[in-house]
Structures are given as C-alpha cells and as structure tokens.
Amino acid sequence: MESMPDLAVLVRRAHAYAVRGEHDRALEAFTGAIDLEEGDAELFFYRGNVAAAAGKFDRAIDDFTRALTLDPTYAAAFHNRGTAHADKNDLDAAVADYSRAIELNPDDTDPLNGRGAAYSRKGDYDLALADYGKALDLDPDSFRVYFNRGNAHSARGDHAAAADDYTAAIKLFPRNPRAYVYRALCLERLGEPDAAVADLSTALRLQPRSAETFWHRGRLWAERGEYAKAVDDYTRVLTYDPANPGAYNLRGVAHAEQGDHEKAVADFTKAAELDPTDPGAAFNRGLSLARAKDWEAAEAAFAAAIDLDPEDPSAYLQRGYSRMELLDADRALADFGEAVRLDPDDPRSYLARSLALRKRGDHLLALGDATKAIEMDAESDAAFNLRASVHYALGNYAEALADHERAHALDPDDAGTLNFLAWIRATSPVDELRDGTRALNESTRACEATNHSNAGYLDTLAAAYAELGRFDDAVKWQQKAITLVPPDEQVDYKIRLEVYRAGRAYRDGKDD
C-alpha cells in the first residue's frame, strides 16, 4: 500500500505546481500540507498566494486572514491580503492592510508601493505620491515605484512629471513595453507627437502583437494626416482583436480621409454590426455615403444614427443636407429646425436652414437665419456669402456686394467669393456698383484658381469683358463656358452670348 507523502514533499510539490501555473494542483497540495500542520501560518500564506494568482480573491483573503490569526505580526500576509482586497476593488480595506504592513516593516518598499497604488485608484493623489516618494527613498532603483508614480502623475494631469517617471522606469527596465506606451501617451498630451510615435514603435518592437499599442499609434498617424499608416496600424489591431468595432470605425475614418469611400463604408458597416448600439458608426457611414453622393443611402444612415441618439444635432443637420440633395425641401427644413432646437448655439444649423429657405424662396426668413449665423460666428465667410445671395435675390444689390466683400476680407483667395464680387461689379443694374476693371481682375483670379474649368466662373469672366466693352473676348469666353455645361443648362448662357454678339453688356435683373 502506497504511503501518504509527508509535509515536506507536499510543500515542495505545491511550490512546483505554483511555479508552473497549475493552480488547482498547487491548492490541493497546500491543502494536504495544511491538513498535516494546521498551525503553520506560512502554509496558509502560500495557499493564499496561489488562490490570488488564480483570481480566487475571496479564498485568498480567507487564507491570509487565517495566517494572520496564527501570526498577527506577519507583515507579508497583511501586504498580500491588501493586494487581494485591491484586486476586488475594496480599496479602503487594502489601504488598512498595507498600512499595518508598513507599521510592521517600515523598511519594505512593497507595502508603500501597494498603498500608493490604492490611494491613486481612490483619487487621493497627494497621499499616493507621498508613499511613492518614501518608497523611492528606501529603494531608488525600483522600476515598479517609478512606473506607478508616473501613473499617479498622469492621472492628476501632470504629464511632464509622469513622463519623467516613465523615463526613469525605462532606464531601470528598458525592455518593458508598457512604460514606453504610457510615456508615449504623456508625450502626446505634451505636444510631442513625433516622440510619442517613436515610443510606441519601440513598444511594438518589444511586444509586436499588442493591439492596444497599434491602436494608439494608428490614432497618432491619423492626427498627423498620415492616413495610409493609420490604416495599416488599425488593420494590425484587427489582426489581433478582430471583433473590435472601434478599430473598424477609426480605420473607416482613415479610408474616408484618403477618399476611399467604398472601403470606409465597408468598415463603418462592420463596426455597426459589431456594436449596433453605437451611433458614431452609423453617422460616419452616412458621411462617407454623402461624400460618394449616394444621397438615399446617406439619408438612411443618418436616420439610423438618429434612432440610436435622438439628441445629436449633427445627425439631423447631415440628414437635412441629404434631403436637400434629394429635393425634399420640407423634410430638410424640419431636420435643420430640429438641429437648431437641440443646439441653439451652433451657427451651422442656422446657416443650413437659411440655405434651405433661400432655395424654397422664403428669402426674408432665410435672411434672418443667415444674420443669426453671422452674429454667432463673424469669421464665417460662408455665412456672409449666403446672406449676400439672399440680399441679391431680394434686389438689395449694395448689401449683397458689402457682404461678399466681408467674406473676401476673411478669405481673400476664395474663388467662389471672387466670382460673386465680379458678377455684381460686371452685371449689377445699379450703375454705382459696377466696376469693370475690378470685375475683370476678380473673375480672372477665380478662373485661374480653377484652371479655367468652371463654367460659371467663365460666364462671369465674359460678363466682365463685356462691361469693359471688349466684346470679342466676351464672346470667346462665353462660348468656352457653354462647352462646359450640359445642353439642358445652356439656355441662359446662350442668351448672354447673343447679348455680347450684339455689342451690349449684360445687366442681371433686367430684360435684355
């Protein structure tokens, strides 16, 4: 008959199992040893360590408590019980145990480090930093303490101090990838993106399968406008974490920024499948569909975003634009109105509603919304140009010219604004507003900025030449403009061509 193993054999066996990570076998062996020697505090301590390593924190706490019942001065048992309490997120109990361990062994850095981490998690950063400082006084070469103190500095927003601590930690343990990752995040916040990318790249050399690190580097590539590199890094994230909806969403954004809307839509669709509760993926899908001019699909995507988040004014705003493209003016206006209601401080919604009202012919209402947008954002050249167009439709030519000039002052090189100015100076029925020389200069700049490929700008250039009496040039450029528009849109262009052939300048707003 096989004899039962003695105490020493069971303890050796239990330690061997623990080293190999065979926690259940280690627990069984330590239990056998305890059955032979129930008064040994160290055996309960060892079994508690194995239980904690296995994630069985309640069992670990029970064993450390048994050890402390047998030996109330067992500092390591207080420390490890504190760690088990911290792992259960019982931070007050953790602090109490670490404090008792410090009292029993004031020269041990571990309980100071542990209590510092618990204080930090509680948001008591001053107390945490004090403990880390004491620990470093005892052991100035402790990687863990520098690393944890860096975490505390970062959590309280002192990223420069955090970066210094991570640097000290890296000097002590240069092959720890997390120290590089955390320092990179601090450097990013300190406005040093190149150094942050370098740290993340180092971390990836040390730990090449880290989805988290690829994620952060992908973000930084995107922020720097290096979208192809961002796509590559998000693809690596998905290699190691294929069910990550955020990575699909951000890769979709990077595809969209590169103009690859088909791939962007595919990624946003996948992100929505993985997380059907996220309105961001639906919204981004709508933006890419709108950029691809698939207005019906864009409208549906924004509708899905609204269903998920009915309080997001941007989704109503973008759905309204899609509906305008679909010639659904009434429902577009309803969306713009809802955007205004949800965020009455956003000038974009007033601007959009003004545009829709102008297209519907409600010029006085459109004028009010455009003015409101300008009052809220006096640096918006688009708002001034829009209000100018409403003034023009109302026959307020001087006011229209003044608004276009204010837009021009905000963006002197905008081709659209130059064209608006030139058109009024060349064709206004108000004699005092016309200035053929300035009209020719402005229309020429607009045409040069667009390589003489915009029919509307060429139309204005021809009108400017006619205002100066240079009718041969007016005819030449009007003929060129006509070649750039579809046949069903040529009527007005051809009318002006005949005016120039007859040796007359064109006057907008009058019968010719």
C-alpha positions, 0 to 999 in steps of 0.5 A, a space after each residue: 500500500 502506497 504511503 501518504 507523502 509527508 509535509 515536506 514533499 507536499 510543500 515542495 510539490 505545491 511550490 512546483 505546481 505554483 511555479 508552473 501555473 497549475 493552480 488547482 494542483 498547487 491548492 490541493 497540495 497546500 491543502 494536504 500540507 495544511 491538513 498535516 500542520 494546521 498551525 503553520 501560518 506560512 502554509 496558509 500564506 502560500 495557499 493564499 498566494 496561489 488562490 490570488 494568482 488564480 483570481 480566487 480573491 475571496 479564498 485568498 483573503 480567507 487564507 491570509 486572514 487565517 495566517 494572520 490569526 496564527 501570526 498577527 505580526 506577519 507583515 507579508 500576509 497583511 501586504 498580500 491580503 491588501 493586494 487581494 482586497 485591491 484586486 476586488 476593488 475594496 480599496 479602503 480595506 487594502 489601504 488598512 492592510 498595507 498600512 499595518 504592513 508598513 507599521 510592521 516593516 517600515 523598511 519594505 518598499 512593497 507595502 508603500 508601493 501597494 498603498 500608493 497604488 490604492 490611494 491613486 485608484 481612490 483619487 487621493 493623489 497627494 497621499 499616493 505620491 507621498 508613499 511613492 516618494 518614501 518608497 523611492 527613498 528606501 529603494 531608488 532603483 525600483 522600476 515598479 515605484 517609478 512606473 506607478 508614480 508616473 501613473 499617479 502623475 498622469 492621472 492628476 494631469 501632470 504629464 511632464 512629471 509622469 513622463 519623467 517617471 516613465 523615463 526613469 522606469 525605462 532606464 531601470 527596465 528598458 525592455 518593458 513595453 508598457 512604460 514606453 506606451 504610457 510615456 508615449 501617451 504623456 508625450 502626446 498630451 505634451 505636444 510631442 507627437 513625433 516622440 510619442 510615435 517613436 515610443 510606441 514603435 519601440 513598444 511594438 518592437 518589444 511586444 509586436 502583437 499588442 493591439 492596444 499599442 497599434 491602436 494608439 499609434 494608428 490614432 497618432 498617424 491619423 492626427 498627423 494626416 498620415 492616413 495610409 499608416 493609420 490604416 495599416 496600424 488599425 488593420 494590425 489591431 484587427 489582426 489581433 482583436 478582430 471583433 473590435 468595432 472601434 478599430 473598424 470605425 477609426 480605420 473607416 475614418 482613415 479610408 474616408 480621409 484618403 477618399 476611399 469611400 467604398 472601403 470606409 463604408 465597408 468598415 463603418 458597416 462592420 463596426 455597426 454590426 459589431 456594436 449596433 448600439 453605437 451611433 458614431 458608426 452609423 453617422 460616419 457611414 452616412 458621411 462617407 455615403 454623402 461624400 460618394 453622393 449616394 444621397 438615399 443611402 446617406 439619408 438612411 444612415 443618418 436616420 439610423 444614427 438618429 434612432 440610436 441618439 435622438 439628441 445629436 444635432 449633427 445627425 439631423 443637420 447631415 440628414 437635412 443636407 441629404 434631403 436637400 440633395 434629394 429635393 425634399 425641401 420640407 423634410 430638410 427644413 424640419 431636420 435643420 429646425 430640429 438641429 437648431 432646437 437641440 443646439 441653439 448655439 451652433 451657427 451651422 444649423 442656422 446657416 443650413 436652414 437659411 440655405 434651405 429657405 433661400 432655395 424654397 424662396 422664403 428669402 426674408 426668413 432665410 435672411 434672418 437665419 443667415 444674420 443669426 449665423 453671422 452674429 454667432 460666428 463673424 469669421 464665417 465667410 460662408 455665412 456672409 456669402 449666403 446672406 449676400 445671395 439672399 440680399 441679391 435675390 431680394 434686389 438689395 444689390 449694395 448689401 449683397 456686394 458689402 457682404 461678399 466683400 466681408 467674406 473676401 476680407 476673411 478669405 481673400 483667395 476664395 474663388 467662389 467669393 471672387 466670382 460673386 464680387 465680379 458678377 455684381 461689379 460686371 452685371 449689377 443694374 445699379 450703375 454705382 456698383 459696377 466696376 469693370 476693371 475690378 470685375 475683370 481682375 476678380 473673375 480672372 483670379 477665380 478662373 485661374 484658381 480653377 484652371 479655367 474649368 468652371 463654367 460659371 466662373 467663365 460666364 462671369 469672366 465674359 460678363 466682365 469683358 463685356 462691361 469693359 466693352 471688349 466684346 470679342 473676348 466676351 464672346 470667346 469666353 462665353 462660348 468656352 463656358 457653354 462647352 462646359 455645361 450640359 445642353 439642358 443648362 445652356 439656355 441662359 448662357 446662350 442668351 448672354 452670348 447673343 447679348 455680347 454678339 450684339 455689342 451690349 453688356 449684360 445687366 442681371 435683373 433686367 430684360 435684355 
